Amino acid sequence: MASDPTDILLQHADAPSERPGTRSLSRLIKLLRMVAARPQFGWRLSDLSAACNLDRATVHRMLACMIDERLVEQRADDRHYLPGPLLFELGLARPDHLDFQRRAETALAAFARRTGGIGVLLLRSGNEYVCSVRAETQPLSGSVLFPGARRPLFTAAGGVAILQTLAPGEAHAVLLDNVTQEVARCGSSRLAALQRMRERSDRHGFGVNLGDVVPGVHAFAVPVHGGNGQAFASVCLLGSPQQFGEERLPAIRDELATVAAALAAEARQLNLWTR
């Protein structure tokens, strides 16, 4: 599955363009997704403009509209833009998903206590993941996987575990998008490390990050499949190298698979991710 990041960048010019007549809507959705990617810290206007590759005046107008509609809010002390309350209210229209979230929180809390690590559930959101649950028994510095955080799939072991389930053509298209996002936000400095993580994961057959991206943080993940056979999420285990060394990989995979099977059963019971 691993592809050379340079080759992926060279193919960016062949990426599909927007559908005719949807440019304004696509830009607004892209901006809203970007705002939602950093729920704790928020965004400065200039950073949002750069991340979305839009001029500041356009971004400011769009944000003003979304603030009026309560999709976005602006924090008073630092003027950073954050997700607004209407996003939560809209989510209440899906009580089945809220029920799954509660069940997942219970399952991940038990998993974290049993392993002594950090249990995380990542939901697939197109070419990205969203952190849904984080349960920990002790703090771990360096990890950015907190509820609400949104990142390209290829930036975490949990996202790689989902990528491994995709057909080659779809996986390549996702990687193309992910590399483009990574370079736009962070430059190319992490591409080699992210590729090492993908290659290591491919060798082991599940998501494995032995400090490849953040030194001192080991992470492991397996996909969670819906009734339609597709991976809608991944369950992850994070910890220190002392807790989870490479020699423990078989046991770690078995632990993750047990939790993933339980979460898949909960999703089927709620009739979620069946189509």
Secondary structure as the mmCIF struct_conf table of DSSP 4:
data_model
#
loop_
_struct_conf.conf_type_id
_struct_conf.id
_struct_conf.beg_label_comp_id
_struct_conf.beg_label_asym_id
_struct_conf.beg_label_seq_id
_struct_conf.end_label_comp_id
_struct_conf.end_label_asym_id
_struct_conf.end_label_seq_id
HELX_RH_AL_P HELX_RH_AL_P1 PRO A 5 LEU A 10
TURN_TY1_P TURN_TY1_P1 GLN A 11 GLN A 11
HELX_RH_3T_P HELX_RH_3T_P1 HIS A 12 ASP A 14
BEND BEND1 ALA A 15 ALA A 15
HELX_LH_PP_P HELX_LH_PP_P1 PRO A 16 ARG A 19
TURN_TY1_P TURN_TY1_P2 PRO A 20 GLY A 21
HELX_RH_AL_P HELX_RH_AL_P2 ARG A 23 ALA A 36
TURN_TY1_P TURN_TY1_P3 ALA A 37 ALA A 37
TURN_TY1_P TURN_TY1_P4 PRO A 39 PHE A 41
STRN STRN1 TRP A 43 TRP A 43
HELX_RH_AL_P HELX_RH_AL_P3 LEU A 45 CYS A 52
TURN_TY1_P TURN_TY1_P5 ASN A 53 ASN A 53
HELX_RH_AL_P HELX_RH_AL_P4 ARG A 56 ASP A 68
TURN_TY1_P TURN_TY1_P6 GLU A 69 ARG A 70
BEND BEND2 LEU A 71 LEU A 71
STRN STRN2 VAL A 72 GLN A 74
TURN_TY1_P TURN_TY1_P7 ALA A 76 ASP A 78
STRN STRN3 TYR A 81 PRO A 83
HELX_RH_AL_P HELX_RH_AL_P5 PRO A 85 GLY A 91
TURN_TY1_P TURN_TY1_P8 LEU A 92 ALA A 93
HELX_RH_AL_P HELX_RH_AL_P6 PRO A 95 THR A 115
BEND BEND3 GLY A 116 GLY A 117
STRN STRN4 ILE A 118 SER A 125
TURN_TY1_P TURN_TY1_P9 GLY A 126 ASN A 127
STRN STRN5 GLU A 128 GLU A 136
BEND BEND4 THR A 137 GLN A 138
TURN_TY1_P TURN_TY1_P10 SER A 141 GLY A 142
TURN_TY1_P TURN_TY1_P11 PRO A 147 GLY A 148
STRN STRN6 ARG A 150 PRO A 152
HELX_RH_3T_P HELX_RH_3T_P2 LEU A 153 THR A 155
BEND BEND5 ALA A 156 ALA A 156
HELX_RH_AL_P HELX_RH_AL_P7 ALA A 157 LEU A 163
TURN_TY1_P TURN_TY1_P12 GLN A 164 THR A 165
BEND BEND6 LEU A 166 LEU A 166
HELX_RH_AL_P HELX_RH_AL_P8 PRO A 168 CYS A 186
BEND BEND7 SER A 188 SER A 188
TURN_TY1_P TURN_TY1_P13 SER A 189 ARG A 190
HELX_RH_AL_P HELX_RH_AL_P9 LEU A 191 HIS A 204
TURN_TY1_P TURN_TY1_P14 GLY A 205 GLY A 205
BEND BEND8 PHE A 206 PHE A 206
STRN STRN7 GLY A 207 LEU A 210
BEND BEND9 GLY A 211 VAL A 214
TURN_TY1_P TURN_TY1_P15 PRO A 215 GLY A 216
STRN STRN8 HIS A 218 HIS A 225
TURN_TY1_P TURN_TY1_P16 GLY A 227 ASN A 228
BEND BEND10 GLY A 229 GLN A 230
STRN STRN9 ALA A 231 GLY A 239
TURN_TY1_P TURN_TY1_P17 PRO A 241 GLN A 243
BEND BEND11 PHE A 244 PHE A 244
HELX_RH_3T_P HELX_RH_3T_P3 GLU A 246 ARG A 248
HELX_RH_AL_P HELX_RH_AL_P10 LEU A 249 GLN A 269
TURN_TY1_P TURN_TY1_P18 LEU A 270 ASN A 271
BEND BEND12 TRP A 273 TRP A 273
#
